[in-house]
Amino acid sequence: MASHIVGYPRMGPKRELKFALESFWDGKSSAEELQKVAADLRSSIWKQMADAGIKYIPSNTFSYYDQVLDTTAMLGAVPTRYNWNGGEIGFNTYFSMARGNASVPAMEMTKWFDTNYHFIVPELGPDVKFSYASHKAVTEYKEAKSLGVDTVPVLIGPVTYLLLSKPAKGVEKTFPLLSLLDKILPIYKEVIAELKVAGASWIQFDEPTLVMDLDSHQLKAFTKAYVELESSLSGLNVLVETYFADVPADAFKTLTALKGVTAFGFDLIRGTKTLDLIKGGLPSGKYLFAGVVDGRNIWANDLDASLITLKSLEGIVGNEKLVVSTSCSLLHTAVDLVNETKLDTEIKSWLAFAAQKVVEVNALAKALAGQKDEAFFSANAAAQASRKNSPRVTNEAVQKAAAALRGSDHRRATNVSARLDAQQKKLNLPILPTTTIGSFPQTIELRRVRREYKAKKISEEEYVKAIKEEISKVVKLQEELDIDVLVHGEPERNDMVEYFGEQLSGFAFTANGWVQSYGSRCVKPPIIYGDVSRPNPMTIFWSTAAQTMTQRPMKGMLTGPVTILNWSFVRNDQPRFETCYQIALAIKDEVEDLEKAGITVIQIDEAALREGLPLRKAEHAFYLDWAVHSFRITNVGVQDTTQIHTHMCYSNFNDIIHSIIDMDADVITIENSRSDEKLLSVFREGVKYGAGIGPGVYDIHSPRIPSTEEIADRINKMLAVLETNILWVNPDCGLKTRKYAEVKPALQNMVAAAKLLRTELASAK
């Protein structure tokens, strides 16, 4: 029996890569020092898997930023604005594409399927001159081999790469990206040839787009691609890996008919219906890589249940051809439970991070081969029983309150235009009001204060004083910049989800449970293990303190229920919507307490609403129904004069715009600048939006400072499709990860652009 891992986290158990990257970007360390940290991480990961007994160990799943960007580098598909002149792509060009530089913006970034991981979107067109420009896949295979580990090199498959791309600037939006298949396949052939020479016996192509709703033309592209690659792949075992959902029947048929493909990988956690397709007919003689260990959550595998599934599959494909695997790359889970020395012992027994999942995969493979580790299996069964029966998981009052929500749709009594009139009378804002999304830069000093307070090295009094001073500084800065609706900067918050989770019941927290979000940015998702409720107010103290520092409106800042859900590791013993309703009720209590405390503008961020959208269209309506309902529950009870804002991050919103309208927020701010104003096209196509809207006017994920003229130009594009009286001016997202040296001039230019256009609009009347 054999075992396999689809992919592994890159950041390191203590975020070693994050700190090395940021040091390099800040000019504090050399490229050689960064490469040394990276090489040490790769070596330890390969060794760890080899020591655990994994047979098929992946290579080329490491990345300095993102695996899709790595593929863009491999294909030499560098947009012309980066002035790349050919040859091997180095850090300068690579990181400019990812992050932008002083003179050119970064490439667009969007979510990787329905995860919180972001990838850099390739920009392609008929004039792209593809060339083999990054030998990373081969270099890393050789590197592992030199350490005595024979790996399976992993490439993003050619069809998935093209389907995830977008037409470059200046290229018709209707340009058929799949028409570039013939141009990129020769590069794939070069890579394959080099891997064969280097001694590779297996190769893995990740083709997760096979789980999407594809048309016959798109499915034919898979057949074409792998028929074209067949002779190059001769002599290699070829695994095509899918993940994140069921593979539709027509895609399953296309996939399993591919000539030259030896093995197929399926996610059997989120793709339970795929089991029926496998039982209905996997071609004989092919390997089945069965993804029975969850790569997207942190719960220990139910080994006994997985073993039953695997034995049924063994009866179909035979024990020689069945490989135990993870459902997807372990990139989406935390790295190693060993580093959690302070986690509650009972809860810890219910968990498995990436390092533990590697062990689970191998334990299942050994059990199938007749070498079952009885002690390991019985400890696992005891932990499963403990979790099922623990009294800390269930709160009957919360369950009843959440169940009672299903009968109503919880809408505010008055329509949005009447509410906006009432709010304007109270707030008296200028046209094109300016605001920011919430957070301000988190300085080293600020992090130190929070860390010392948590470690009880400073008193509560000292902590409160330090945070109030920071809020005062942020308020003063915004007043100097002449921003209209202020924020307190969130200096007391480490993370927009963790901060709330720490104050809600039913949540547990890790010290090192970091997961990569994009580049060097990591998040530490809380663990929702039980029923959720709000024992005490969470934000009232800081919001009211901030409001006393200014006459201008001060936004109360909350994270919405859907985002808390989607950015947490969620319990898997009840439907997700039930957990979401419980969180919505807790946030509703907070909203009403903020209003009572005199806060008249309340932002409930739903940054991750789009992210949770299922990958298959047939499942969209159900998800959107309960997600939108959850948001409305939070603010159904407020007065007309209380203005409810929400914010959404990187995503393609156009397909869910009607659900966004149905959320019935008074003002929505949305990422817009990096996606080349893609959002505005929905309004050009005639969608009427009557609430306030702030499409972001500049990209905060890049250190680049936009000029007043550039921002004014962006606002003018918005005014071409949106009514003047509903448009807000704001950055794309929170400013937490930026430095004040970038934030001050960028916001200064933003306010100047808004004022310039106010003057122009007034004189045009």
N, C-alpha and C positions, 0 to 999 in steps of 0.2 A: 504493500500500500504506500502511496506517495503523498507528499504534502506540498503546498504551494502558497505563496503570499503574493497578492496582486500588486502591492506597493506598500511603502512604509513612510512614516513621517520623516521630514528632513531636518527640522529645526534643532533636534537634539533634546535629550531629557531635561536639560536646564536652559533651553533656548540658546545654545552656544552659537548657532548660525546667525540668529537674529542680531546678537551683540557684535559678531564679527562683521556682518554686512553694514550695520550702522556705523561702526568704527571706520570702515573703509570709505563709506559714502561721506563721512565727515572729514576725511583726509587724515585721520589719526593713525591709520595703519596701512600697510602696503597690500598690493594684490597678492603677493606671495604669502603674507600672513593669513589673508582670507582663504586662499587655496589650501593652506595647511589645516585650518580648522575644518574645512569641507572634507578633505581627504581623511582626517581622523574620524569624522562622523561616519563617512561611508564605510570605512574599514570596520568600525565597531558594530555597525548594523549588519554587515555581511557575516561577521564572525558570530554575532548573537544568533542569527538565523541558522547558521551552520551548526553551532553548538546545540541548538534546540532540536536538530534533526531534520530541518526542512530540506526537501530534495530540490525543489524548483525555487531558487532564490532570485528575486528580480534585481537587475541593474538598470541604470539610466532612469530610475525613478527619483533620484536626487535632482534638485534644481536650485540655482542661485536666486531664482525668482518664481518661475512658473513653467510647467512642462509644455504648455502650448507655445509660449514664447521660445522655449528651447527648440521646438519643431520649426518655428518660423526662422530661427537662426540656422538650423540644419539645412533648410531649403533656400537660404539666402534671400528670403522674401522681405528685405528691409525697405520700408517706405523711403522715397527719395529725400524727404526732408532731413534725414539723419546724415546725409552726405557720406554714406559708406561707399568705399571705392573697391570693394571686392576683397578676396582673401579670407582668412579665418576670422570670424566675428569675435572681437575682444570685448572686455568688460565695458569699455566706453560706449560703444554702439549698443550693446545689449541693455545696459542700464538706462541709456537715453530713451530707448524704445519703451522701457517699463515705467520710467519715472519722469520723462521729459528732461530738459536741461534749460539753461538760461535763455536760449534762443528759440527752442521748439517744444511744443507740447508733447506729452506722452501719448501712446496709443490708447484706444478705448479699453476699459476694463469692465468685465461683467461676470455674473455668477456662473460657476461651473455646474450646469444642470440645476438641480434643486438643493445644492449645498451652500454653505456659507464661505466656500473657497472661491476666490476670484481668479479669472485668467485674462491674459492680454489678448485681445481680439485681433487676429491677423487681418491686414488690409490688402486686398488683392484686386487685380484687374488684368485685362488682356496684355498689358505692356510689362508686367513683372517678369524680370529675367531671373529665373530660378537657377541656383548653383549650389553645389555641396559646400556649405560655408561653416559648418560646425561639426567636428568629428567626435563630439562628446560621447555619443552612444558607444562608439568603438573604443575610445580612450578609457571609459569607465569599465567596459567589459574586460579589457586587458589589465586594468588596475586590480580588479577583483581576482582575476586569474593569477596575477603575480603574488597575491596573498593566499593562494591555494583554494580559492572559491570559484567554482564554475557556475556562472549565473545565466539567467534567461534575460537577455537584453529586451527592454520594453520600448516600443515606439507608439506614438499616437498614430492610429491607422489613417491612411490617406483620405478616405471618404469622410470620416469624422472631422479631420482637420479642415477640409473644405466646407463642410456643412456648418462649422462653428465660425467661419470667416465672415467678413463683410466686404462689400465693394469699397475700394479705396476712394478717397476724396477725388471728385471729378469724374468718377466712373458711374455710369448709369446704375441706379439702385436695382434695376431689374437684371443686371449682368448675371449670367448663369455661372456661378462659381464652380460647379461641377465640370464645366467645360475645360477647366485647368488641369483635370486629372492626368491627361496625357503629358503635361509639362512637368508634373511633380513626380510621377512614377519613375522616370530615369534616375532621379536623386535617391529615391528609396532603393532602387536596384544597386546603386553604388554603395550605399550603407550596408545592405545585405551582403554584397560581395566582400566587403572589408571584414564584416563580422564572421563570415565563413572562413576567411583566411586566418583570422585571429583564433579560430577554434570553436566558435559557438556551435552548439548542436540543437538549441532551441531558440526561438524568437517569439516574442509576444506582441501582438498588435492590439491596442486598446481601441475598440470601436463602440463606445457607449451610445452613439446616436442610433444604434440598432434598436434601442428600447423605445424610441420616439415614434410618433405617427408619421411614417414615411410613405411617399407615393411610389408608384411603380418605377418611375424614372430614377428616383433616388436609390431604390433597391437594386435596380439594374447596374448602377454605378459600382456597388459592392462586387457584383459578379464580374464586371469588366475589370475592376482594379486587381482582384486576386487571380483572375485568369491571366492578366498581363504580367503579374509578378511570379506566376507559377514556375517558370523555368529558372528564374533567379533563386527561388526558394528551394529548388530541388536539393535534396540531401540534408535539409533542415527540418526539424519538427516545428510546426507552426501552430501557435495558439492564438485564436481570436477571442478576446475577452470582452464581455458585456457586463454592465452593472447599473444599479440604481432603480431598476423596475423590471417588470415582466417583458420578455421579448414577444411582440405580437406574432401571431401565427404565420403571417406572410413573411415577416422578417426572419423568423425561425427557419422557415423553409428555404429562403434565400441563403441564409448563413450556413445551414448544414449541407447545402448542395455545393458549397465552394470547393473547387478542386484545389489540391495542393495544401489544404488546411488539415492538420492532424488532430487538432483539439479545439474544444469550445468551452468557454468559461461563462457561467451564469450566476447571477445573484439570486440565491434561493431564500433570502430573508425578505427582501422587498418584492421578489418575483416568484411568489408562491404558485402562480398559475403556470409558470414555466415548467414546473414538475410534471404537469399533465402532458405538456408537449413532448418532454423528454420520454415519458412513459409511452407516448403515442408513436415514437419513432425517431431514435437517434441512429444515424447510419452505422452499420456494424464496423468494428475495427477502429472507431474514432475514440479519442480520449474525452472524458467528461471531467472538467474542473468544476467541482461542486462547491459553490460559495455558501457554506452553511454557518460560518462564523461571521457575525455582524461587524462590518468595517466602519459603521457610522454611529455606533452607540457604545456605551461603556459597561453594559451589563454582561456579567459572566454568562457564557454560553450554557444552555441546558444540554449538557453532554449526552444524557440518556435519550432525549428527544432527537438530537442531531444524529445519534447513532442509528436510531430507527429509520430516519430519512435516508441515511447513507446506505443502510443494508438493503432498502427497497431499490435504490439506484444500482447497487452492486448486482442485483438480480437482472438488471436490464443491460448494463454495459460490461459486466464481468469485473473481477477484482483487479485484473492487470491494467485496466483502462480507466479506473476511477481514481481521481486525485482529489483529496480534501483541500479546500481553499477558503479564502476569505470572500465575503460577498462583494467587496470592492477594495480599493486601496485603503490601508490603515491610516493614510494621511488625514482622514476626517475624524480620527479619535485621538485621545491623549496618549502620551508616549509610554510612561512606565509607572505602574502603581507602587513600585518599591519606594519611590520618592515621596509618597504620602504618609509621613510618619505621624501626622496629627489627626488623620481622618478617623471618625467614629468606627470602632472595630467591627460592629455588626454591619454597618453600611458598606464598609470596605470589603467584607466577605462576599458581597453581592456583585462586585465589580471586576472588570478585566480591561486594562488599557492595551495598547498595541503590543507591548512586550509579552503580556499575559496571553493575548490572542494567538500569538505565534506558538506558544506552548499548547494552547487548546487545540489548534489545528493539528499539531503533531500527535497529541494524545489521542485524538479521534482516528487519525491514520493508523496509529499503532494498534488501537482497539480493533479496527477492522481487519488488521493483519493477525489477530489472535494474540496480541501482546498487551492486553488491557491493563492499565495501571489502576488496580482496584481502589487503592487508597485515594488517588487523585479523583476518581469518579465518585467515590462515596462522600468525599469532602464537598465536591460540587453539588451533589444531590442534597446534602445537609444545608448548604447555602441557599439553594433554590427554595427549600421548604421554609427556611427562616424568613426569607423575603416575603413569601406568600402569606405567612401567618403572623407577621410582626404587627402589633397594635399601633405602632407609630406610622404605619402606611395609611390607615383609614380614619377619616373624621366624618361621622354620619351626618352631622349638621351641614357640612360643606357639600357633601354628596347630594343631599336633598335640595339645597338652595340652587345648585347647578342644574339638577334635573328639572326644576320648576321653570327654568328659563326657556325651555324649548317651545313653549306654546305661543310666545309673543315675539314681535320683531324689534321691539325697543327703539322706537324712533322719537326724536325730539318733537314736541307738539307743533312748533312753528316752522315754516319753510326757511331755507337758507337766506333768501334775499331779504326777508323781513328781519331775520336775526342780524344780518350784516348792517342794516340800517340802524337798528337799536345799538349795536356795538360801536358804530361810527359816531353816533351822538355822544356816547360815553368816552370813547378813546380819542376822538378828534384828530385822526391821523392825516398826513398829507397824501396826495396821490403818489403812487409808486413808493409805499412805505418800505423802509429798510429794516432788516433784522438779520440775526445770524441763527444758526441751527441749534446751538446750545452750549457746546463745550468750547473752552478757550485753551491755549497751550498748557500742557501739564509739565511744568519745569522740574528739574532734578530736585530742587529745594522742596517743592510741593510733594513730590513722591516720598521724599525723606520724612517729611512731617507725618504723612499718613502711615508710613512704615513704622515710625517710632511710636506713634499712638497705638497702633495695633500690637506692637511688642511691649506696650506699657512702659516705654522709656520716657514718655512725657505725659503730663496729666491731661484730663479732659479739658480743663480750663485753658491750658496752653494750646491744646489742639484747636479748640473753638476760636481762640484769639487769632491764631495763625490763619485759619480758613476764612474768618471774617475779613482779615486784612487782604487776603487774596481776592475775595469777592469785591471788596471796596475798590481795589486796584482795577479790576475788570469793569466795574460799573463806571468808574471815572474815565477809563479809556473810551468806553462806548459813548459816554456823554461828550467827550472831547471830539470824537469822530462824528458826532451828531447823528447817531443811529436812533431810529424812532422807537422800536420795541426792543427792549433789552433782555439779556439773559444774565444769570449769575455766574456763568462760566464752569459750573460743576466741579469746583476744586475738591470737593469732598468725595468725589466718585472715582473709583478705579476703573469701572466698566459700566456701560449703560444697562446691562442685564444683571451682572453680579451684584451691583449696588442694591437693586431691589430684591433680588433673591435672598440676600443676606438678612433681609428684614421680613421675609415671608416664611410661614411655616411650610414644611414639606420639601424644603430645599437643603441640599448638602453642598459643600464647597471643597475644592482641592487647593493645594499649595502650588503644584506644578502641572496641573492638568491642562497645559496650553495646547492650542490647536492653531495651525497656520490659517490665516484669513487671506492675506495676499502679501507678496514680497517678504518683508521682515515683520509684518504686522501679525501678531498672535492674539487670540482671544482665549479666555479661560471659562468655558461654559459651565454654569452651575448644573447640578444634578437634581432633577425633580424626581424624588423617590416616593412621595406620598401626596395626599390631598393638600391643596394650597389654600391658605387664608392669610389675612393681614392682622396680626395681633395689635399693632400700634401704628400711628401715623409715621410716614417715611420721609417726607420732604418738606413738611410744613415749616419746621424750624428755620431751615436755610432760605426757603423762598420768601418767607415773611421778613427775615432779617435783610435780605437783598432789596426788597421793596421799600423798606424804610430808608434806604440810601439814595433813592431817586424819586423824582416826581413823574418820571416816564413809566409807561406800563412795563412790568417785569414778568416775563413768562415763567409760569410754573412748569417744570420739566419732568415728564414721566415717560417711561418706556411702556408701549402698548402690550396687550396680552399675547397677540400673535407673534410679536417679535421676541418676547420673553420665552415663549414656547419654542419658536424656531431656532433660537440661539442658545438653547439649553440642551443638555442630554435628557431626554424625556422618558419617563417611565413607559414601559412597553406592556404593562398589564391591564391597560384600559385604553379606549380610543382617544386619540390626540385631542379631539374636539371637546371631550369632557374635561380634560385638564385645562384647556384653553378657557372654557367658561368659568372654571374656578378662579383662574388668574384674573379674568375680566371683572369678576365681582370684587376682588381685592383692590384692583385699580379704581373701580367705581367709588369705593369708600374713600380713597385718597383724593380723587377729583372733587368730590363733594366737600371734603374737609378743606381743600385749598380754596374753593369758592367761599366757604364760610369765613376763611381767614383773610378775605379781601383780595385774593389774586384773581384778576379779571381776564387774563389771557393764559390759557393752559395748553401746553403742547404735549400730545400723547403720540410719541414716535412709533410708527409702524414700518420701520426700515426694512423689515424682512417679510412683509406680507406677500409680495410677489414671489419671493424665494421659495416659499412653501408650496407653491402651485404644483400639483402633480404633473409628471412628465407626459401623461396621456390625456388627451382632450376629454375623453369620456368621464374622467374623474374631476375635471375642473369645477363644474357647477357645485358639487357637494362641498368641496373645500372652500370655495369663495363664499358660499352661503354662510357657513359657520364662522369663517374668519371675519367677514364684514359684520356679522351679527355680534361677534365678540367685541369688536371696536365700538359699535353703537351702544352696547350695554354699559361701557365705561362712562359715558357722558350723557345718557338719556335724561338724567335728573337735573341738569344745570339750567340756570335762567337764560333767557334770550341774550342778555347783555354780556354773558360770559363767552368769550371767543375761544373756540376749540380749534387748535392747530394740529396737524399731523405732519410727519416727515417720512419720505421714502428714499431709499438708497439705490445704488446701481442695479438696474434691471430694465428689461424691455416692458414698459407699462402699457404700450398701445393696445395689446390684446386684452387687458383687464380694465380699461379706462371706465367702463360702465360700472364695474364693481367699486372702483375708486370714488366715482360720483355717489354711489349707493352708500358709501361710508358716512356721507352727510356731515363731513367736517366743515368748519367755517373757512379755514385756510389750509391749503396743502402745499408743502415745499417738496420739490422733487429734483434729484440729480438730473442734470441736463447738459452741462458744458462738455464733458468728456465724450459723450455719445453723439457729439456733433448735432445737437438740437433735434435728435431723432424724435423726442417727445412731441415737439411742436407740430410734426406732420399730422398727428391725430386731430389737432384742432383745425389744420388746413383742410382736412377731409370732412369737416362739417360737424364734429362733435361739439355740442354746446355745453359750456361749463360755466355755471353761474356763481360758484363759490370763489373765494380768494385763492390765488395760485402763485407760487414763487418758483418757477423753474430756475435752478441754480445758474448764476451768471459767471462763476469761475470755479476751476477744479482745485479742490483743497488737497488732493492726493499727490500733487506735484509741488516742488518748492518754487516753481515759477510764479512771478508776480505780474498779473495782467495789467495793462494800461487802462486809464480812464476811457480812452477811445474804443479799445477792444470791448470793454464791458458795455459801453453805451451802444455799440453796434449790436451786441447780443440782445440788449433790452429792446432795441428797435425791431429786431427780428420777432421778438415776442409780441410787441405791440401790433405787428402786422396781422396777428391771428387771435389776439386776446384783447378784451375790453380793458381800457386804461384803468377803470375803477376797481378791477379785481386783481391787477398785477402787483405782486410784491417783488422786492429786490433783495436777494440773499445769496450767500455762497452755496456750493453744492451739498456740503455736509458739515459736520462739526469740525472745530479747529484744533482738537486735542493733540493731534500728532505733528502739528506745525510749530515753528518757532515764532516768537514775537517779532523778530526782524523781518519775517515774511508776512505775518498776519496784519501788522499795522499798516504798511503801505498798500496791501491788497484791499483792506477794508476802506482805507482812505479813498482809493481810486473808485471803489464800488459806490460809496456815498456821493462822491463828486459826479459820477456818471448819472446817478438817480437825480441829483439836483440839476444837472445840465439838461436832462430831458424834461424835468418839470418846467423849467424856464421855457424850453422850446414849445412844449405843449400849451403853456399859458399864452405865449405870444401868437400861437397859431389860431387861437380862438377868435 
